[in-house]
Amino acid sequence: MKSAVILFPGLNRDRDMLTALEKITGHKPHAIWHGDAELPKVDLVVIPGGFSYGDYLRAGAIAARSPALAAVKKHADAGGLTLGVCNGFQILTEAGLLPGALMRNRDLKFLCKTIHLKAENTTSAFTSEYANSPVVPCPIAHHDGNYTIDPDGLKDLQDNDRIAFRYCDQNGNTDLAANPNGSIDNIAGILNKRGNVLGMMPHPENLIEKAHGGIQGRMIFESLVKAVA
Amino acid sequence: MLKNQDIEITKELIASHGINDEEYAKILELIGREPTYTELGIFSAMWNEHCSYKSSKLWLKTLPTKGERVIHGPGENAGVVDIGDGQAVVFKMESHNHPSFIEPYQGAATGVGGILRDVFTMGARPIAAMNALRFGAPEHEKTRHLVSGVVEGVGGYGNSFGVPTVGGEVEFDARYNGNILVNAFAAGLLDTDKIFLCAAKGVGLPIVYLGAKTGRDGVGGATMASAEFGDDIDEKRPTVQVGDPFTEKCLLEACLELMATGAVIAIQDMGAAGLTCSAVEMGAQGNLGVELNLNDVPVREEHMTPYEMMLSESQERMLMVLDPNKEEEAQAVFKKWELDFAIVGKTTADLRFRCIHNGIEVANLPIKDLGDEAPEYDRPRSEYPAPPALGDIPADFDPTKALMTLIGNANGASRRWVWEQYDTLIQGNSVQLPGGDAGVVRVEGADGKKALAFSVDVTPRYCEANPREGGKQAVAECWRNLSAVGALPLASTDNLNFGNPEKPEIMEQFAQSILGIGDACRALDFPIVSGNVSLYNETNGIGILPTPAIGGVGLMADWSKMMTQSFKNEGDVILLVGKKGTHLGQSAFLRDCLDRIEGDAPTVDLEEEAKNGAFVRGLIDDELLTASHDLSDGGLAVALAEMAIAGDIGAKVGVATDLQNLFGEDQARYCITANSANIDSILARASEQSVSIAKLGTVGGETLQLGDAISLKVTDMRAANESWFPNYMAAEAAE
């Protein structure tokens, strides 16, 4: 699988993502600077996490208006696989590639810990590997991960199998106690209508080797490798 | 031609710059005339306690700073220590106490920013951060607000910058009511053939300013940090700087890219006393003069005076000497990261420090003398009072109640509420997170096995009772925490927080603590390679507890052998390395259960410390253990409770249940567990190495049982341990 990672000033999990992609796919991803309006031909485009432009206006708002994002949009509109993690998810919602918005966490604090995720959709290009074990641990690290959307939009996500991941406990219960940030319906990640764009707050790239205490984060990348094979 | 900007140098003006009569006389002697207003500001910046170490230098010189692995000791932006394979770790700890009390979020944030800049100025990418925080009593009206702001500020800066916070300390004591402590530690990684230093080389080379613009924030900050607080502290808010982690992250990437081009000849970050300190150090260390044209300094505000530009402590700024042949490459890097960049001066051959503004020379000073001739004091000391004698201990005090108090109160409860606000996972190399004995980070670029361990420690109540033993203990505990995870302790950094050095008793406390630190660092082969002194931590004449925080770095050849403190398996045997508990003087038990602060600090037998540490590291290296934990606050009982809570599994321990044995804080001790098959060989090794060791019991079940004195469910202990912090902070919202 060939991939490209979009870089903005202020991102800081770009190296984590580049490393994970290289380790799992065996190919060095292209690193694309935000001013570039053209993307190389790749199977997957990733917008990694961090604090693009310091999150100073609104998380992701400035990055969403960059030349590189126009190119990402073109790639996604043509059906190209596109993944946004954390700040990348915020950028995708700000750019209109995914619906809804990410607000301050319920407790108004940055939160870094390992939570559990339940893959609700196990048929997409991003999630097929979760079919046999949909409940997995995954780290989160964010201040603005409280997903919200209007009632019609939520119904659309629910009815069309577009909720990729929900926050849950280790037994898979997606109740309020397992919701770390106040996200509506415990939503941790969503797909676009076509199923080729995924945005998620948790960081699968930080759970891919023994040193991370688990390798369940690989499943998302392995699903993608399978999808483009 | 020097011009005085029409500001008369009066006695009051001199005093308001923190310069005394004797120091002013020395200035007159050095320059042979009255200084200009800008020059007076420059002297005050260079000669205040914070920058000149005038009260502490004499004592700091006694510390061991050299070692086989030490590449650069104190004097550079941070210490540099060889970790093999052509790599080195760069680290330092620095205080931001005064600003954090005035404005907790920004004070703490810029403290983190400053220490990160010290590390990457040397060419290292930051890989780990820690912090040592001390607040007033939980019930003090300001404490919650300060905890909330400081923790948010530390996280706000470090998380955005992108460095994992892997350890630290948070403590409460009424003695910090008027002066909290915020000590920030950072470590970075570099190749030993790519270390960047501040000494300028070559005459007539351009001096380049890079980073954020200069504003009026922080003017006089270092001078503020060199005086006691009174009731007027709110008026000092403008002396606190405002942090911009986004710009700092861009600055990091730009600096590392720039260094890779070979364009950087010398580099110095603008920290305390900003442009003044950085420019003077670059010139003085390189035996060169510096000429600055202040009209070229990028400014944030209009009509800034030379005085303000020279004393501003605006953050995220760097000064560099660049190779003029590589100017184009350098410019491309600045442009890419959209950072302000300007040539603001040049190096000269005449050893003068000149500042020119609107064509007028506003400063012309001997550059070497600004640092070399800074005052140095052997401040008077008086005999240090002995602590009150240890009274009788009520033998019938309920040990269960004591243990629940010690694991569930302000100083013993879990710090999860704090560290979950820090990004502990970023960079993907954190192999041991906060909550253990030491944070451990895997080292990139080697064989993938190498790791570094980090810990920061001090027990201020010991230092107050007995500064010499307290100083030793701070080093020993840090060294022990590194050993407990299996890391070989390499070197350390000190952050010495004390009260007013002009009081003879405080000066004696300071001197004795340093001597104790030196004793321990020598005995444990743990040199001090960087550090910071913060004096005048007093408000309305009440000083803090003496708090010489020690930050240590250890090396591990293979992180997969690393130990953690949690009990692992049913049936594992629990052993105590070190002697039986006896010492309750200055213990957490005495303070928190009996409300008494008495007795001497525990003595540190450095020989035993070294022997026991080497023994435990050897066992870990040979993969004979399943858990390891150092004994500190609360002694054996608290250590066992922490191991049970972390592992979510109980233990049956048959020990003498006198309060001394359960809660005594004797030093040089570890609690370890091992598979029963390995016990004989562990005991045999202990006897070969003359290490005291005792079998205590076995891991298993859902309760922690200590003889017939204590039987507590692990779930109940966890509830007590985890609930104090969130409950305390939630009360804020209810107020």
Interface residues (C-beta under 8 A of the other chain):
Chain A: P9 G10 N12 R13 R15 D16 T19 A20 W33 G50 F51 Y53 G54 D55 Y56 K109 F110 L111 C112 K113 P139 A141 H143 H203 E205 N206 I208 K210 A211 H212
Chain B: E152 G155 G156 N159 S160 F161 G162 D244 P245 F246 T247 K249 C250 E253 K336 W337 E338 E420 Q421 Y422 D423 T424 L425 I426 Q427 G428 N429 V431 R442 W559 S560
